């Protein structure tokens, strides 16, 4: 375990990079945005390569914030319709940074904040306090995210949050995976399996209609492993629902390298994004990575029929996701 200076923000704030290494896997995490800057995983011949899309330097993240490469996303991952929600009879208005909606916490969400970091056994814990009213969200939210590697090299991210006033919370990690190697080209040929018989269809601005739609017989059906393809940015309703402990819900594999990524989570949803909107001047092209964002559903604060994302004083928000790496 080691920490090093990765760069400084324009205001002089230092950003550090923590390196975790165990079980043949090496993961690097930034204090800026809780970003997974790289994840290096061996292929079937033992050759270790980066499989998470990222930038070599801090300036890349400052110049290209839009894709949320590797970032910890919050306070609310995904979209909130019209940039507002009602909680306990009061309307809260948020930045419409994805017109006409709010997306991934706003213009200066958790992905653009510098977090405090401390070493823990086999990992690092980052934390910060989001003040009441930050990006329009109510309540002073104390948040931590702990990144650890187990003996097999699986990466666990455990989130916790508490609040002093009723608020909404939905956290995720926004890493794009390419098991053939970051920068090697398209990932649409990877085999993907998702344990979900339903998804939440959306309107023209990617807000859920409130319905649950069966994936059977559609291009969204990944219950049996098949090529990931392109053109998907959808929330899957995981068959397992909310669970106290992480349950495996997805598997991504690359036949050429033999690498396999499994995703286990406590969350009820998984947003599959095939990165079709990557464009210059990004060093990655459309489809060069696949995001598997474990989370609650988009626009849940405005959808009482969806699993709740409300956190109240005295409660504790907890969420865990485990990324397992192996070869086949």
WODAFEN-V589873 format. One record per residue. PHI is phi in whole degrees, 0 to 359 (NA if undefined). PSI is psi in radians with two decimals (999 if undefined). NEAR is the number of other ideal C-beta (glycine too) atoms within 8 Angstrom. Layout:
# WODAFEN-V589873
phi & psi & near
PHI & PSI & NEAR
PHI & PSI & NEAR
This chain:
# WODAFEN-V589873
phi & psi & near
NA & 2.22 & 10
211 & 2.73 & 5
235 & 2.50 & 10
214 & 2.73 & 7
291 & 2.22 & 8
259 & -0.42 & 12
162 & -3.13 & 9
230 & 2.52 & 9
286 & 2.88 & 12
304 & -0.47 & 5
273 & 0.08 & 4
94 & -0.04 & 6
292 & 2.21 & 7
284 & 2.55 & 8
240 & 2.24 & 14
251 & 2.71 & 11
242 & 2.24 & 13
255 & 2.34 & 15
250 & 2.14 & 11
251 & 2.36 & 16
215 & 2.17 & 8
192 & 2.55 & 10
60 & 0.50 & 9
83 & -0.01 & 7
251 & 2.43 & 15
237 & 2.18 & 10
235 & 2.38 & 14
241 & 2.23 & 12
239 & 2.34 & 14
263 & 2.59 & 15
285 & -0.28 & 14
277 & 1.97 & 13
70 & 0.17 & 13
56 & 0.52 & 14
287 & 2.30 & 14
280 & 1.75 & 14
285 & -0.59 & 12
203 & 2.67 & 11
222 & 2.00 & 14
255 & 2.17 & 10
227 & 2.41 & 13
287 & 2.61 & 10
268 & -2.99 & 12
292 & -0.30 & 8
265 & 0.03 & 5
91 & 0.01 & 6
281 & 2.17 & 6
267 & 2.24 & 9
223 & 2.72 & 10
289 & 2.34 & 10
239 & 0.03 & 13
249 & 2.28 & 14
291 & 2.34 & 13
196 & 3.09 & 13
252 & 2.62 & 11
287 & -0.46 & 4
228 & 2.88 & 7
298 & -0.61 & 13
300 & -0.56 & 8
301 & -0.71 & 11
288 & -0.58 & 13
289 & -0.65 & 9
282 & -0.47 & 7
230 & 1.19 & 11
284 & -0.37 & 9
303 & -0.72 & 4
283 & -0.16 & 11
56 & 0.75 & 10
302 & 1.99 & 13
71 & 0.11 & 14
278 & 2.70 & 12
278 & 2.09 & 15
253 & 2.30 & 15
182 & 3.08 & 15
294 & -0.43 & 15
232 & 1.92 & 14
291 & 2.56 & 14
75 & -2.81 & 15
258 & 2.58 & 11
238 & 2.15 & 16
300 & 2.29 & 9
65 & 0.14 & 7
64 & 0.55 & 12
204 & 2.76 & 11
208 & 2.80 & 10
249 & 2.27 & 9
225 & 2.13 & 12
54 & 0.70 & 4
83 & -0.01 & 4
248 & 2.41 & 7
267 & 2.29 & 6
246 & 2.26 & 11
252 & 2.31 & 6
245 & 2.93 & 13
294 & 2.30 & 9
270 & 1.30 & 10
272 & 0.06 & 9
220 & 1.16 & 8
319 & 2.30 & 5
266 & 0.37 & 6
246 & 2.93 & 14
268 & 2.47 & 15
224 & 2.28 & 10
53 & 0.66 & 14
94 & -0.12 & 13
109 & -2.93 & 12
290 & -0.49 & 6
226 & 1.13 & 6
283 & -2.94 & 13
299 & -0.44 & 16
290 & -0.25 & 15
244 & 0.32 & 8
250 & 2.63 & 10
267 & 2.21 & 8
258 & 2.60 & 13
286 & 2.54 & 7
227 & 2.54 & 11
214 & 2.51 & 7
289 & 2.43 & 9
234 & 3.03 & 9
299 & 2.10 & 4
63 & 0.44 & 9
182 & -2.82 & 13
220 & 2.48 & 14
247 & 2.27 & 12
248 & 2.60 & 15
209 & 2.74 & 11
199 & 2.84 & 10
250 & 2.10 & 8
270 & 1.99 & 12
291 & 2.73 & 6
306 & 2.25 & 8
90 & -0.09 & 6
299 & 2.18 & 8
56 & 0.37 & 11
93 & -0.11 & 11
276 & 2.44 & 14
280 & 2.71 & 10
87 & 2.52 & 12
277 & 1.98 & 10
253 & 2.07 & 14
265 & 2.10 & 10
235 & 2.48 & 14
223 & 2.66 & 10
222 & 2.21 & 14
246 & 2.14 & 13
254 & 2.11 & 15
224 & 2.70 & 12
247 & 2.33 & 14
269 & -3.08 & 10
300 & -0.53 & 5
273 & -0.05 & 8
88 & 0.21 & 12
286 & 2.41 & 12
263 & 2.11 & 14
250 & 2.28 & 15
244 & 2.07 & 12
244 & 2.10 & 10
256 & 2.53 & 13
219 & 2.60 & 9
205 & 2.54 & 13
228 & 2.76 & 11
222 & 2.75 & 15
256 & 0.04 & 7
207 & 2.68 & 9
305 & 2.36 & 11
206 & -3.10 & 13
238 & 2.52 & 13
220 & 2.39 & 13
203 & 1.80 & 13
250 & 2.59 & 16
206 & 3.01 & 15
249 & 2.44 & 13
247 & 0.71 & 16
288 & 2.44 & 11
259 & 2.22 & 15
256 & 2.42 & 14
221 & 1.77 & 16
287 & -0.22 & 15
280 & -0.20 & 11
123 & 2.26 & 10
302 & 2.27 & 12
85 & 0.11 & 10
275 & -0.11 & 6
120 & -2.81 & 7
295 & 2.54 & 8
253 & 0.10 & 17
295 & -0.30 & 10
274 & -0.09 & 7
298 & 2.57 & 14
276 & 2.36 & 12
228 & 2.40 & 14
230 & 2.34 & 12
228 & 2.25 & 12
276 & 1.28 & 10
210 & 2.17 & 14
267 & -0.12 & 8
222 & 2.81 & 10
224 & 2.99 & 12
254 & 1.74 & 16
298 & 2.69 & 8
236 & 2.92 & 10
272 & -2.87 & 7
291 & -0.23 & 3
242 & 0.45 & 7
65 & 0.62 & 9
254 & 2.29 & 11
304 & 2.48 & 14
282 & -0.26 & 8
102 & -0.19 & 6
274 & 2.80 & 7
249 & 2.19 & 7
245 & 2.28 & 8
293 & 2.43 & 8
271 & -0.19 & 14
306 & 2.21 & 6
79 & 0.17 & 5
242 & 2.97 & 7
288 & -0.11 & 6
269 & 0.01 & 9
275 & 1.92 & 9
239 & 0.46 & 14
295 & -0.55 & 9
252 & 2.43 & 6
300 & 2.34 & 8
204 & 3.05 & 8
298 & 2.43 & 8
295 & -0.64 & 16
70 & -2.57 & 8
214 & 3.03 & 9
76 & 0.49 & 6
235 & 2.27 & 11
215 & 1.29 & 8
225 & 2.62 & 11
268 & 2.20 & 13
262 & 2.36 & 15
273 & 1.77 & 13
294 & 2.39 & 14
302 & -0.55 & 8
283 & -0.35 & 8
71 & -2.77 & 7
282 & 2.34 & 6
228 & 2.70 & 8
287 & -0.54 & 3
237 & 2.70 & 6
298 & 2.36 & 11
238 & 2.39 & 9
295 & 2.28 & 10
232 & -0.23 & 14
207 & 2.68 & 12
219 & 2.31 & 12
238 & 2.35 & 17
218 & 2.67 & 12
236 & 2.01 & 14
296 & -0.64 & 6
294 & -0.81 & 5
272 & -0.35 & 12
83 & -0.05 & 10
289 & 2.47 & 17
230 & 2.32 & 13
244 & 2.18 & 13
250 & 2.60 & 12
237 & 2.15 & 16
239 & 2.50 & 10
205 & 2.82 & 14
269 & -0.18 & 12
283 & 2.76 & 13
270 & -0.18 & 10
228 & 2.79 & 14
218 & 2.10 & 17
270 & 2.04 & 16
265 & 2.12 & 16
231 & 2.12 & 9
268 & 0.24 & 14
57 & 0.74 & 15
285 & -0.20 & 9
256 & 0.17 & 5
297 & 2.34 & 12
207 & 2.89 & 6
302 & 2.53 & 3
269 & 0.33 & 5
301 & 2.53 & 9
281 & 0.05 & 6
242 & 2.56 & 11
259 & 3.01 & 9
307 & 2.29 & 10
80 & 0.16 & 12
283 & -0.11 & 14
207 & 2.85 & 13
233 & 2.15 & 15
263 & 2.32 & 12
237 & 1.51 & 11
267 & 1.88 & 14
281 & 2.27 & 13
187 & 3.04 & 14
281 & 3.07 & 11
281 & 2.69 & 15
301 & 2.52 & 13
60 & 0.41 & 13
302 & -0.60 & 13
300 & -0.40 & 12
256 & 0.14 & 8
230 & 1.53 & 10
298 & -0.32 & 4
282 & -0.20 & 4
270 & 2.77 & 12
306 & 2.38 & 10
288 & 2.52 & 6
245 & 0.28 & 11
281 & 2.32 & 9
240 & 2.30 & 14
242 & 2.77 & 7
306 & 2.41 & 9
93 & -0.32 & 3
267 & 2.88 & 8
231 & 2.15 & 6
281 & 2.23 & 11
226 & 2.43 & 8
207 & 2.42 & 11
225 & 2.46 & 12
224 & 2.41 & 15
238 & 2.20 & 13
256 & 1.96 & 12
259 & 2.45 & 11
240 & 2.36 & 12
207 & -3.13 & 8
231 & 2.69 & 9
229 & 999 & 7
